[in-house]
Amino acid sequence: MTQATRPTALITGGTVGIGHAFAEALAVRGYDLVLASRDEAGLQQVAEQFRDVYGVNVEVIRTDLAVRADLLSLAERVESAHRPIDLLINNAGFGLKTDLLELDIDLHARALDVMCLAPLVLSSAAGRAMKRRGHGGIINVASSSAVITTGDYSAIKSYVQIMTEGLSIELEGTGVKVTALMPGWVKTEFHQRAGITAHRLPDFVWIPVDTLVAQALADWEEGKVLSVPTKPWSFAVHLARLVPRRTIRWVSKQLMSSRKKGTDA
């Protein structure tokens, strides 16, 4: 594959965790990369590593998705006709333990900007550009939390899921594949960074990050709108859609109680 024919993927939050795993998997496949993150040092480090190891081009864009000017600038890059993006992965996000009754709304506002508004704006830009070209892909990282009721995080990830499903309808038949990824517990530093302890969870609930990414990409390539990697988590999400909502609220209450006690997440 020559440089001129290599596809390009843009990944938000591509320096750590799931985003980094996506970047590495796509670099192995020969994708050039555009990585967007607030972490300037992390961007430079990952870019240098991937250029050296995989021989791909890596463009870095220092971006704070909660800053409107940064978000709109990144959207312009996504929609560029001269440097097209073939695959957009909206991955940037963070854990949210703040109560809905919390007086200070700053963290909620940031979460909505980063994990709701940014995926909407960037997906819209990508969808327009890809529709004009007749091909492309969008993967939005939601969460299995979207099917339960653990506060604002569940609400946010539910928005990502539903927005992505709506986008898939608008882009049906255009050659653009759209997938909402709904991971369960993934082995990354995400929970530690969010201050969520999960050491008491059994091993079988954890998904290796490489397994998650491999199945997500396979599901996207097959045109699946919803991707829930691994059979246990796929079963759990399916079951959650069938049981009464009062049961979901009870399960969510137990999870939220355990977080406050610091026993698990």
Backbone torsions as a table, in degrees:
resi	resn	phi	psi	omega
1	MET	NA	122.0	-179.5
2	THR	-81.8	163.1	179.6
3	GLN	-58.4	-37.5	-176.7
4	ALA	-67.7	-26.1	-175.6
5	THR	-102.6	-2.4	-178.6
6	ARG	-71.3	135.7	174.6
7	PRO	-73.9	163.8	-178.5
8	THR	-124.7	133.5	176.5
9	ALA	-115.9	136.0	174.2
10	LEU	-108.6	127.8	-175.8
11	ILE	-127.0	125.4	173.2
12	THR	-88.4	143.1	-176.4
13	GLY	63.7	41.0	-172.0
14	GLY	-90.5	9.9	-176.6
15	THR	-96.5	-17.9	-177.4
16	VAL	-141.1	165.0	170.0
17	GLY	57.0	-137.8	-177.6
18	ILE	-61.1	-40.0	180.0
19	GLY	-61.4	-42.9	178.1
20	HIS	-64.4	-40.0	179.5
21	ALA	-64.9	-39.9	174.4
22	PHE	-60.9	-45.5	-178.8
23	ALA	-59.4	-44.5	-178.9
24	GLU	-66.8	-43.8	179.8
25	ALA	-61.7	-39.1	-179.5
26	LEU	-75.0	-34.7	175.0
27	ALA	-61.6	-40.7	177.3
28	VAL	-60.7	-34.5	179.9
29	ARG	-80.5	-2.9	177.0
30	GLY	95.0	14.0	176.6
31	TYR	-78.0	138.3	161.6
32	ASP	-75.6	156.4	-171.7
33	LEU	-125.8	145.4	166.6
34	VAL	-122.7	116.1	-176.3
35	LEU	-110.6	130.0	179.9
36	ALA	-120.1	130.8	-178.3
37	SER	-164.4	162.3	172.9
38	ARG	-78.1	-18.9	-172.1
39	ASP	-86.8	91.8	-177.6
40	GLU	-60.4	-46.5	-179.1
41	ALA	-63.9	-42.1	178.6
42	GLY	-63.7	-39.8	177.6
43	LEU	-59.3	-47.7	-178.3
44	GLN	-65.0	-39.6	-179.0
45	GLN	-65.7	-47.7	179.9
46	VAL	-65.6	-41.6	179.9
47	ALA	-59.8	-46.4	179.9
48	GLU	-62.7	-42.5	180.0
49	GLN	-61.7	-47.5	-176.1
50	PHE	-70.1	-35.5	176.5
51	ARG	-62.3	-43.1	-177.7
52	ASP	-70.9	-44.7	-172.7
53	VAL	-80.9	-40.6	-172.3
54	TYR	-110.6	-8.5	177.1
55	GLY	67.2	28.6	179.6
56	VAL	-105.9	160.2	174.3
57	ASN	-79.9	137.4	178.9
58	VAL	-131.4	116.2	174.8
59	GLU	-99.5	135.0	179.6
60	VAL	-116.0	140.8	179.5
61	ILE	-132.2	110.1	177.7
62	ARG	-72.5	115.4	-171.8
63	THR	-140.0	133.4	168.9
64	ASP	-107.2	107.9	-173.7
65	LEU	-67.4	-13.4	176.7
66	ALA	-85.1	-6.4	177.2
67	VAL	-99.0	117.3	-171.7
68	ARG	-56.8	-41.1	-179.6
69	ALA	-63.9	-40.5	177.9
70	ASP	-62.8	-44.3	-178.6
71	LEU	-62.7	-45.6	-178.5
72	LEU	-67.7	-34.4	176.4
73	SER	-64.8	-42.3	178.5
74	LEU	-66.4	-36.1	177.4
75	ALA	-62.3	-37.5	176.5
76	GLU	-62.7	-39.4	177.4
77	ARG	-64.8	-41.0	179.8
78	VAL	-61.6	-38.1	-174.7
79	GLU	-90.6	2.6	-177.6
80	SER	-57.5	130.3	177.7
81	ALA	-82.8	-24.2	-176.5
82	HIS	-84.8	-28.4	177.5
83	ARG	-128.4	73.8	-169.7
84	PRO	-65.0	145.7	172.9
85	ILE	-99.7	123.8	-178.4
86	ASP	-90.7	-27.8	179.8
87	LEU	-142.5	123.6	176.0
88	LEU	-106.6	130.2	175.3
89	ILE	-121.4	108.0	176.3
90	ASN	-85.4	97.1	-173.8
91	ASN	-115.3	-24.6	-172.8
92	ALA	-55.4	136.8	178.6
93	GLY	178.5	179.5	179.6
94	PHE	-156.9	158.0	178.0
95	GLY	-69.8	149.9	-175.1
96	LEU	-134.3	107.0	-179.4
97	LYS	-104.3	-1.4	-176.4
98	THR	-64.9	133.9	178.5
99	ASP	-67.0	150.9	175.3
100	LEU	-66.6	-21.0	179.6
101	LEU	-87.9	-0.1	-178.5
102	GLU	-62.3	132.8	-179.3
103	LEU	-68.2	-40.3	-178.6
104	ASP	-76.4	117.5	-175.8
105	ILE	-96.5	1.1	-173.6
106	ASP	-58.3	-44.8	-178.2
107	LEU	-67.9	-39.1	175.8
108	HIS	-61.4	-42.6	-179.6
109	ALA	-62.9	-42.6	178.8
110	ARG	-64.2	-41.9	179.8
111	ALA	-61.3	-42.3	178.8
112	LEU	-65.5	-39.2	178.1
113	ASP	-64.2	-48.2	-173.6
114	VAL	-75.7	-40.2	-169.9
115	MET	-107.4	-6.8	174.6
116	CYS	-118.0	-60.7	-175.8
117	LEU	-64.8	-44.8	-177.9
118	ALA	-61.4	-49.0	176.5
119	PRO	-59.5	-36.1	177.9
120	LEU	-64.0	-51.3	-176.9
121	VAL	-63.7	-45.2	-177.2
122	LEU	-71.7	-38.8	177.1
123	SER	-64.4	-39.4	178.7
124	SER	-62.8	-45.2	179.0
125	ALA	-62.9	-45.2	179.6
126	ALA	-64.4	-42.8	-178.9
127	GLY	-60.9	-41.3	178.5
128	ARG	-63.4	-47.5	-177.2
129	ALA	-66.2	-43.0	-177.6
130	MET	-70.1	-36.5	177.2
131	LYS	-61.2	-40.8	178.4
132	ARG	-63.1	-36.4	-178.9
133	ARG	-83.8	-19.2	178.7
134	GLY	84.9	14.8	177.4
135	HIS	-164.9	161.9	177.4
136	GLY	142.3	179.2	-178.0
137	GLY	-151.6	150.8	178.2
138	ILE	-134.9	126.8	173.5
139	ILE	-120.7	118.7	177.6
140	ASN	-106.6	124.5	-177.9
141	VAL	-82.6	105.9	173.5
142	ALA	-95.5	-132.9	-179.7
143	SER	-172.4	154.2	171.3
144	SER	-64.1	-18.1	175.7
145	SER	-61.9	-16.4	-179.7
146	ALA	-64.2	-20.1	-177.1
147	VAL	-98.0	-0.4	175.2
148	ILE	-116.5	-166.0	-172.0
149	THR	-134.1	51.4	179.1
150	THR	-89.6	66.6	172.7
151	GLY	69.6	-150.9	-172.6
152	ASP	-67.0	-31.9	-179.5
153	TYR	-62.0	-44.9	177.2
154	SER	-61.4	-43.0	-179.9
155	ALA	-61.9	-42.9	179.8
156	ILE	-63.6	-46.1	-177.9
157	LYS	-71.4	-28.3	172.7
158	SER	-65.0	-40.7	176.4
159	TYR	-59.1	-45.2	-179.0
160	VAL	-60.3	-43.9	179.4
161	GLN	-61.4	-52.2	-175.7
162	ILE	-66.7	-40.4	177.1
163	MET	-59.8	-42.3	-178.8
164	THR	-66.6	-40.7	177.2
165	GLU	-63.2	-40.0	176.7
166	GLY	-63.3	-41.2	178.5
167	LEU	-63.0	-37.7	179.6
168	SER	-62.4	-33.3	177.8
169	ILE	-68.9	-44.2	-179.0
170	GLU	-65.4	-28.4	-177.0
171	LEU	-101.8	6.4	179.9
172	GLU	-59.8	132.0	178.0
173	GLY	82.5	4.4	-177.9
174	THR	-96.8	-8.8	-174.8
175	GLY	92.3	1.1	179.8
176	VAL	-102.6	121.9	-179.3
177	LYS	-96.9	132.7	-176.1
178	VAL	-125.9	129.6	-176.8
179	THR	-134.8	135.8	169.6
180	ALA	-100.0	119.5	178.9
181	LEU	-90.2	128.2	-176.0
182	MET	-122.7	76.1	-177.5
183	PRO	-74.4	155.0	168.8
184	GLY	-92.3	-137.3	179.9
185	TRP	-78.1	119.5	-175.5
186	VAL	-114.5	141.0	-178.8
187	LYS	-77.6	86.6	172.7
188	THR	-139.9	-175.0	177.7
189	GLU	-87.3	7.9	-175.8
190	PHE	-54.0	-49.5	-174.7
191	HIS	-68.9	-37.6	177.5
192	GLN	-63.7	-42.9	179.5
193	ARG	-64.5	-30.7	-178.8
194	ALA	-86.3	-3.8	-178.2
195	GLY	74.8	25.6	179.6
196	ILE	-104.5	122.7	177.1
197	THR	-92.1	138.3	-176.7
198	ALA	-141.3	25.8	-172.6
199	HIS	-69.4	-18.8	-178.2
200	ARG	-88.9	-5.1	179.1
201	LEU	-71.6	139.0	179.1
202	PRO	-67.2	154.2	-174.8
203	ASP	-59.8	-32.9	-172.2
204	PHE	-67.6	-17.2	-179.6
205	VAL	-82.6	-13.6	-176.0
206	TRP	-84.9	139.2	177.6
207	ILE	-108.2	122.2	172.4
208	PRO	-59.2	136.1	-172.9
209	VAL	-61.8	-34.3	178.5
210	ASP	-67.2	-35.5	176.1
211	THR	-64.5	-44.1	178.7
212	LEU	-57.3	-50.9	-175.8
213	VAL	-66.0	-42.2	-179.8
214	ALA	-60.6	-43.8	-179.9
215	GLN	-72.0	-36.7	178.3
216	ALA	-60.5	-45.4	179.6
217	LEU	-66.3	-38.2	178.0
218	ALA	-65.1	-42.5	178.8
219	ASP	-64.4	-40.8	178.5
220	TRP	-63.3	-44.4	-179.5
221	GLU	-63.1	-31.3	178.2
222	GLU	-79.9	-6.4	178.6
223	GLY	85.0	18.5	178.1
224	LYS	-74.1	132.7	-178.9
225	VAL	-79.3	-34.6	177.1
226	LEU	-116.1	129.3	178.3
227	SER	-120.4	117.3	176.7
228	VAL	-123.1	88.4	-174.0
229	PRO	-62.5	143.0	-179.8
230	THR	77.2	143.4	-176.8
231	LYS	-63.2	-43.1	-179.9
232	PRO	-59.2	-43.0	-179.2
233	TRP	-73.4	-35.0	176.1
234	SER	-62.4	-41.3	177.6
235	PHE	-64.5	-44.0	-178.2
236	ALA	-61.5	-44.0	180.0
237	VAL	-66.5	-41.7	177.8
238	HIS	-61.9	-43.5	179.4
239	LEU	-62.7	-40.6	-178.8
240	ALA	-61.7	-27.7	179.5
241	ARG	-79.2	-13.5	-175.9
242	LEU	-100.6	-30.6	-175.0
243	VAL	-77.3	159.3	178.9
244	PRO	-60.5	150.0	-178.7
245	ARG	-63.6	-29.2	178.1
246	ARG	-64.2	-32.6	176.8
247	THR	-67.7	-41.5	177.6
248	ILE	-62.1	-41.6	178.7
249	ARG	-65.0	-36.6	178.0
250	TRP	-65.3	-46.9	178.5
251	VAL	-61.0	-43.0	179.9
252	SER	-62.9	-38.1	178.0
253	LYS	-61.7	-40.6	179.1
254	GLN	-65.9	-41.5	178.9
255	LEU	-63.8	-43.9	-179.2
256	MET	-68.1	-36.1	177.3
257	SER	-65.5	-40.2	-179.9
258	SER	-66.9	-33.9	178.3
259	ARG	-65.2	-42.9	-179.7
260	LYS	-64.9	-31.0	178.3
261	LYS	-82.3	-11.7	179.1
262	GLY	76.8	19.7	-178.9
263	THR	-87.0	-40.8	171.8
264	ASP	-161.5	-170.6	-178.2
265	ALA	-111.0	NA	NA
